[in-house]
Each structure stands twice: as structure tokens, then as C-alpha cells.
Amino acid sequence: MLALSSTFVLLYLVVSFLEPEVIGSPAPIFCSPGADVVLPCHLDPELDVRDLTVAWLRTDRSARPQYVHIYKNRREVSTISRTRLFVEQLGRGNISLKVLNVSAEDGGTYRCFIPNLRSRTHNSTVQLVKNCFAKRAQVRQSRWRPGAGSRDWRQGRRRLGAGRLRRASLNARRLEDISLTARRHRNASLTLGLTRDASLEARTNRDASLEARTNRDASLEARTNRDSSLEARTNRDSSLEARTNRDASLEARTNRDASLEARTNRDASLEARTNRDASLEARTNRDASQEARTNRDASQEARTNRDASQEARTNRDASQEARTNRDARRLGDASLNARRLGLGTGLKLRVVC
């Protein structure tokens, strides 16, 4: 009984050890605004999840979790259109989520979740730190020089505190570029740009020129795509024409084979007819031979009959002759008897012949 219990416990431990677990990042993930960030999450041991459902949720905004990204039936659905999964690595258990062009609203708590995973641990939490974001700051100071302190830097209505002016460049009578690194706010870089109206107009014109160039490039790209589409259509038409020609060639070959088969059948029919005619001729010859034999037999029989008739006639003649001889002999005997009788009695007998 003790051995059976030990075996069951060992088997349970092995099965529990082999069950895949969803593992996220234990440490918070920091990022910069506008950058791309990866929220790591994977299965250990590795498991192919391409046929399972993978979901990423936000759990810090309300009592009800909000879906951010869903992978189901081998298709991705993104609710904020800036999230991606590493689809090519799902077969190795990598279900990390990539967030593009991170903004301040993206900071918070995320949970990766596999509903149909047969495991005790089918979800994990990843923290995306939102304190690393900084908005555009407003400047409340009238004079600047490199190395001077900042008395009033603000982010909206919030005062960021004292900082040091890190870089400033003066061009004639205008201040073009200022950047400040504020204390107490790691990775916060604040930049201020002040230009004259002419510079703004020139920049606007340059932006318009760049936009026109971009549009022209887009038009050229669209034209190139259209030409590629036309070329692809032409190639497809050529492929269809080649397929049609191939089908016509196959049909012609089939017709030729059918014609050859019909000719072969006709030759076979002619040969059969020739054989039938030969058979009829042989039968006719056999019948003629049989008739000739019959005629010969009839001739032989007629000859036999003639011989028999001749023999019968000969026999009849012989019989007639014998009868004549017998009658003559009988008459002779009668005459002799009569003569004998006449001599004895004196009677004369007249023999009438």
C-alpha cells in the first residue's frame, strides 16, 4: 500500500512538472514614448499554441478586464490596432505581445491568458510602467542662457520642479532649440522650439514640399503597383492562354487517338469481313466438293445400277433361252413319246407345233 502511494505521488509530481505554465516578466517593463515595446510571455515547457486561443487583457482600468489582443482560429484581432503577436514563434510557445508607438495611455497591468490550456497556471501578469512617459512641457520663463536653472517647468498643470538647462542654441535674435533634463523624472527629456513666422512659413512650405513629394512618391508607387497588377494580369492571361492551348492540344491528341482507334476498329472490321468471306468461300468449296462427291457417288450408283440391269437382262435372256430350250426339249420329248405311242397302236398323232 505504501509503495502504491509513493508511485501515485511520483506520477503526480511528474505530470505536474510536465504541465506547461504561462510565465510572464516578473519585473516591470519600462519604455519611451513613441517607441515599440515587447511584453514578454511564454510557455514552459514549450508548447505549440497555434491551434489554441491566446488573449491579452488590461486588468487595471475597471473591474471588468478589457481585451487588448486576441488570437483565435489562427487569426489575430487587435482592439487598439497597435499590437502584434509573434505568430511565427507560436509553435515554440512564445506568446509575447508587441505594442507599437507606445503612448501614455498604454501604461498599466497586462495579463496573457490561454483559456483552453490544461494546466494549473494558464495566465500571467506583466506590468508596463507608465511613469516613464513625459508629455510636452510648457515654459514659463523669459530669459535663457546655457547653464541657467529652470524655475517653472510644467507638464500641463503639474509642476515638474527644478532642472538644469542642458542645451541651447541662439541664432541672431531668436531662440531655436532648448532641451532640459528634469530631476526626479528619469528619462524625461523636454524640448522647446521657438522660431519666427518666416521660419515657420519656410518650415510649412518645406513640409508641404515634403508632403507633395510623399504624395508624388505614393502616386508613383501606386502607378508601379498598378503596372505590377497589369503585368500580373497579363501574366495570368498568358498563363490562361497557355492552359487553353494545352487543353486544345490535349483535346486534339484525344481526337487523334480516337481517330486512330476508329481506324483500328475499321481495319479490324474489314479483317473480320475478309475472314467471314474466306469462311463463306471455304464453305462453298466444301459444299461444291460435297456435291461433286455426291454426284460421283450417284454416277457410281447409276453405273452399278446399269451393270445390275445389264446383268438382269443377261440373266433374263439366259432364263428365256433356258425356257426355250426346256420347251423345245419338252416338245421333243412329247414328239418322241407320241411317236412311240403311234408305233405301238397304229395311231397317227399330229403334232402341232
Phi and psi in degrees as a GROMACS rama.xvg file:
@    title "Ramachandran Plot"
@    xaxis  label "Phi"
@    yaxis  label "Psi"
@TYPE xy
-65.4461  -39.8877  LEU-2
-64.4882  -40.2105  ALA-3
-63.8559  -40.8192  LEU-4
-65.061  -40.758  SER-5
-63.8882  -41.0943  SER-6
-63.7225  -41.8969  THR-7
-63.9682  -42.7509  PHE-8
-64.3745  -41.5619  VAL-9
-64.2643  -43.2242  LEU-10
-63.1496  -40.3941  LEU-11
-63.659  -40.8287  TYR-12
-65.6272  -40.0551  LEU-13
-65.0766  -45.0701  VAL-14
-64.238  -40.4695  VAL-15
-65.4264  -36.5127  SER-16
-68.7312  -34.3951  PHE-17
-82.0102  -11.4645  LEU-18
-67.8243  132.665  GLU-19
-71.2442  142.582  PRO-20
-121.073  144.125  GLU-21
-85.9483  119.55  VAL-22
-121.443  123.554  ILE-23
-104.598  -166.297  GLY-24
-86.9284  125.045  SER-25
-72.5502  -22.0241  PRO-26
-101.65  151.56  ALA-27
-62.8774  152.055  PRO-28
-103.273  122.915  ILE-29
-103.015  150.912  PHE-30
-155.032  171.805  CYS-31
-110.207  150.063  SER-32
-63.4552  137.184  PRO-33
85.1992  -8.52421  GLY-34
-90.8927  174.348  ALA-35
-101.905  141.499  ASP-36
-134.253  147.401  VAL-37
-112.657  124.107  VAL-38
-93.5414  104.336  LEU-39
-73.6353  140.769  PRO-40
-164.286  136.372  CYS-41
-152.408  170.847  HIS-42
-105.356  137.509  LEU-43
-131.106  118.571  ASP-44
-70.3649  169.498  PRO-45
-60.8237  143.761  GLU-46
-146.935  136.929  LEU-47
-75.0126  115.522  ASP-48
-111.706  18.3672  VAL-49
-65.6266  -24.989  ARG-50
-100.531  7.04178  ASP-51
-104.455  176.815  LEU-52
-101.29  128.123  THR-53
-119.284  129.458  VAL-54
-132.13  141.37  ALA-55
-116.152  132.184  TRP-56
-127.811  156.186  LEU-57
-100.752  126.643  ARG-58
-114.248  7.72804  THR-59
-110.392  -5.11268  ASP-60
-89.0097  -37.7628  ARG-61
-150.572  177.764  SER-62
-67.4593  -27.293  ALA-63
-99.5116  124.376  ARG-64
-60.7673  147.255  PRO-65
-110.526  127.593  GLN-66
-72.7252  135.728  TYR-67
-107.524  -43.1139  VAL-68
-150.198  136.919  HIS-69
-131.404  133.417  ILE-70
-117.326  117.66  TYR-71
-151.03  138.509  LYS-72
55.591  39.9807  ASN-73
60.5866  29.4155  ARG-74
-134.043  148.578  ARG-75
-104.077  139.779  GLU-76
-130.545  116.921  VAL-77
-109.601  127.533  SER-78
-84.0088  -19.3237  THR-79
-115.991  5.57493  ILE-80
58.9771  16.1918  SER-81
-129.648  21.9149  ARG-82
-120.059  146.857  THR-83
-140.491  149.292  ARG-84
-106.73  154.939  LEU-85
-85.4156  81.4811  PHE-86
-61.0151  -36.6328  VAL-87
-69.3006  -13.8535  GLU-88
-107.556  6.22373  GLN-89
-64.8551  -28.9789  LEU-90
-65.9797  -19.2118  GLY-91
-104.498  11.6213  ARG-92
85.6115  11.2689  GLY-93
-88.3692  111.62  ASN-94
-116.969  28.8252  ILE-95
-63.4805  149.784  SER-96
-111.353  131.018  LEU-97
-105.295  125.6  LYS-98
-106.632  124.079  VAL-99
-95.8393  144.687  LEU-100
50.3977  64.4595  ASN-101
-63.2983  137.997  VAL-102
-120.83  174.988  SER-103
-65.0021  -29.1926  ALA-104
-72.9545  -11.5945  GLU-105
-82.4857  -12.3296  ASP-106
-68.485  140.453  GLY-107
154.013  -161.945  GLY-108
-105.02  129.104  THR-109
-118.225  148.252  TYR-110
-130.172  127.62  ARG-111
-94.0078  138.044  CYS-112
-145.573  131.999  PHE-113
-121.336  101.815  ILE-114
-62.2762  -41.7345  PRO-115
-91.7031  13.8809  ASN-116
-78.9681  125.664  LEU-117
-83.7836  82.1687  ARG-118
-157.291  158.139  SER-119
-72.4151  -27.2616  ARG-120
-117.655  97.9963  THR-121
-115.681  16.591  HIS-122
-152.815  160.91  ASN-123
-152.692  155.381  SER-124
-111.236  138.286  THR-125
-126.096  130.897  VAL-126
-100.133  121.53  GLN-127
-102.869  112.537  LEU-128
-72.1484  128.876  VAL-129
-98.5323  -6.5142  LYS-130
-74.8236  -6.16765  ASN-131
-84.8863  -2.78764  CYS-132
-88.4155  149.179  PHE-133
-139.711  130.908  ALA-134
-88.5232  174.956  LYS-135
-65.7796  128.747  ARG-136
-89.6292  153.158  ALA-137
-106.575  138.393  GLN-138
-100.711  131.793  VAL-139
-122.053  64.5237  ARG-140
-155.395  144.797  GLN-141
-101.236  -24.9297  SER-142
-123.528  143.25  ARG-143
-136.96  144.588  TRP-144
-153.991  149.895  ARG-145
-57.1744  134.285  PRO-146
90.0009  -8.19886  GLY-147
-76.1004  155.646  ALA-148
-84.3557  161.867  GLY-149
-109.388  120.017  SER-150
-91.4451  -25.2516  ARG-151
-148.284  77.66  ASP-152
-96.9631  131.219  TRP-153
-128.971  146.785  ARG-154
-114.86  95.6604  GLN-155
69.0328  -122.621  GLY-156
-95.8102  0.545492  ARG-157
-94.6873  130.586  ARG-158
-85.9731  124.701  ARG-159
-81.2853  -21.0819  LEU-160
102.741  -174.71  GLY-161
-74.482  148.376  ALA-162
-149.523  -177.363  GLY-163
-119.92  136.735  ARG-164
-73.3719  117.352  LEU-165
-92.7621  -39.6183  ARG-166
-147.254  136.448  ARG-167
-147.871  139.777  ALA-168
-129.874  129.586  SER-169
-107.859  135.034  LEU-170
-128.393  103.981  ASN-171
61.4129  -117.939  ALA-172
-105.532  13.0754  ARG-173
-126.646  151.636  ARG-174
-95.9308  119.78  LEU-175
-96.6127  -42.3539  GLU-176
-145.6  130.763  ASP-177
-136.985  137.006  ILE-178
-132.274  143.436  SER-179
-132.731  135.612  LEU-180
-105.491  115.218  THR-181
-89.0166  146.823  ALA-182
-74.5874  161.112  ARG-183
68.7908  -1.47883  ARG-184
-132.701  91.9875  HIS-185
-66.3216  142.776  ARG-186
65.2982  15.2794  ASN-187
-94.996  114.955  ALA-188
-118.034  117.326  SER-189
-107.424  130.286  LEU-190
-126.61  135.016  THR-191
-123.157  132.324  LEU-192
-122.02  125.757  GLY-193
-124.156  122.185  LEU-194
-135.189  162.772  THR-195
-75.7661  171.135  ARG-196
-64.3093  -36.8485  ASP-197
-63.0685  -41.7595  ALA-198
-64.3767  -40.6894  SER-199
-63.1592  -41.0817  LEU-200
-64.8746  -42.4584  GLU-201
-63.0158  -41.4944  ALA-202
-65.3726  -39.4816  ARG-203
-61.7289  -43.5095  THR-204
-63.6999  -40.4971  ASN-205
-65.2255  -40.5011  ARG-206
-63.3924  -40.5961  ASP-207
-63.6303  -40.5373  ALA-208
-63.5046  -42.0101  SER-209
-64.3197  -39.4584  LEU-210
-64.5877  -42.1267  GLU-211
-62.7192  -41.2737  ALA-212
-64.3434  -40.494  ARG-213
-62.2422  -42.9624  THR-214
-63.332  -40.0737  ASN-215
-64.9918  -42.7064  ARG-216
-62.2805  -40.1335  ASP-217
-64.0449  -39.6102  ALA-218
-64.0937  -42.7134  SER-219
-63.0826  -40.8059  LEU-220
-64.5255  -41.255  GLU-221
-63.0498  -40.7534  ALA-222
-64.0315  -41.9536  ARG-223
-61.4145  -42.9096  THR-224
-63.6515  -39.0781  ASN-225
-65.0721  -42.4024  ARG-226
-62.4835  -40.3319  ASP-227
-63.3677  -39.6779  SER-228
-64.2892  -42.3077  SER-229
-63.2516  -41.3142  LEU-230
-64.3405  -41.3227  GLU-231
-63.5113  -39.6777  ALA-232
-64.535  -40.8518  ARG-233
-62.3494  -43.8379  THR-234
-62.7565  -38.6777  ASN-235
-66.0229  -41.1109  ARG-236
-63.2842  -40.8029  ASP-237
-62.2193  -40.8678  SER-238
-63.9486  -41.014  SER-239
-64.9742  -40.1595  LEU-240
-64.2438  -42.9191  GLU-241
-62.5653  -39.2405  ALA-242
-65.4007  -39.8794  ARG-243
-63.1485  -43.5592  THR-244
-62.7928  -39.9051  ASN-245
-64.6575  -41.1022  ARG-246
-63.8912  -40.6777  ASP-247
-63.3363  -40.8667  ALA-248
-62.913  -42.2882  SER-249
-64.0765  -39.5305  LEU-250
-65.0646  -42.3179  GLU-251
-62.4934  -41.4507  ALA-252
-63.3625  -40.0935  ARG-253
-63.1342  -42.8691  THR-254
-63.7388  -40.2178  ASN-255
-63.9556  -42.4693  ARG-256
-62.8408  -39.8133  ASP-257
-64.4496  -39.757  ALA-258
-63.8329  -43.0663  SER-259
-62.4642  -39.9397  LEU-260
-65.3412  -41.3001  GLU-261
-63.4033  -40.881  ALA-262
-63.8293  -41.6047  ARG-263
-61.7098  -42.8785  THR-264
-63.8328  -39.1728  ASN-265
-64.9287  -43.2005  ARG-266
-61.6392  -40.8181  ASP-267
-64.0548  -38.8355  ALA-268
-64.6904  -42.4184  SER-269
-62.6167  -41.7331  LEU-270
-63.2776  -41.4268  GLU-271
-63.8575  -40.5591  ALA-272
-63.9163  -42.0885  ARG-273
-60.8964  -43.4097  THR-274
-63.552  -38.4863  ASN-275
-66.1612  -42.285  ARG-276
-62.0921  -42.1277  ASP-277
-62.2753  -39.2743  ALA-278
-65.0183  -41.7242  SER-279
-63.5423  -41.457  LEU-280
-63.4118  -42.1928  GLU-281
-62.7997  -40.6794  ALA-282
-64.8781  -40.8875  ARG-283
-61.1073  -44.1474  THR-284
-62.5277  -39.4342  ASN-285
-66.5893  -41.4914  ARG-286
-63.5913  -40.5031  ASP-287
-62.6232  -41.5335  ALA-288
-63.6413  -41.0683  SER-289
-64.5846  -40.5109  GLN-290
-65.5449  -41.4685  GLU-291
-62.2755  -40.8055  ALA-292
-65.0524  -40.4969  ARG-293
-62.2957  -44.1016  THR-294
-62.0714  -40.9286  ASN-295
-63.7337  -42.3948  ARG-296
-63.4111  -40.1261  ASP-297
-64.3525  -40.8968  ALA-298
-63.2614  -41.4737  SER-299
-63.9308  -40.6577  GLN-300
-67.0657  -40.0006  GLU-301
-62.8024  -41.588  ALA-302
-63.2564  -42.0566  ARG-303
-61.9246  -43.6971  THR-304
-62.831  -40.4686  ASN-305
-63.5146  -43.5791  ARG-306
-62.096  -41.153  ASP-307
-64.9003  -39.6578  ALA-308
-64.6868  -41.4047  SER-309
-62.7684  -42.2495  GLN-310
-65.8396  -39.9567  GLU-311
-64.2257  -41.1505  ALA-312
-62.5867  -43.4276  ARG-313
-60.5449  -43.2548  THR-314
-64.5745  -38.031  ASN-315
-66.4295  -42.8639  ARG-316
-61.7462  -42.2354  ASP-317
-63.0816  -40.3062  ALA-318
-66.0833  -40.1102  SER-319
-63.4524  -42.8969  GLN-320
-64.8307  -40.174  GLU-321
-65.3578  -39.0316  ALA-322
-64.7663  -42.9941  ARG-323
-60.3731  -45.011  THR-324
-62.6735  -38.9109  ASN-325
-68.119  -41.5218  ARG-326
-64.1548  -40.7748  ASP-327
-64.5728  -40.5947  ALA-328
-66.8382  -37.9645  ARG-329
-64.7283  -42.8096  ARG-330
-62.994  -39.994  LEU-331
-63.4422  -38.9907  GLY-332
-67.7723  -39.654  ASP-333
-64.8202  -40.8087  ALA-334
-65.4346  -39.7979  SER-335
-66.699  -39.4734  LEU-336
-66.336  -40.3787  ASN-337
-65.5164  -41.614  ALA-338
-63.208  -39.9753  ARG-339
-65.0427  -39.9983  ARG-340
-67.139  -37.8137  LEU-341
-67.4384  -36.0231  GLY-342
-69.1838  -31.1989  LEU-343
-82.155  -31.5879  GLY-344
-110.379  -16.6549  THR-345
85.1544  13.1236  GLY-346
-91.1244  145.413  LEU-347
-104.933  125.448  LYS-348
-106.07  135.691  LEU-349
-101.768  119.648  ARG-350
-92.4752  121.035  VAL-351
-103.416  123.688  VAL-352
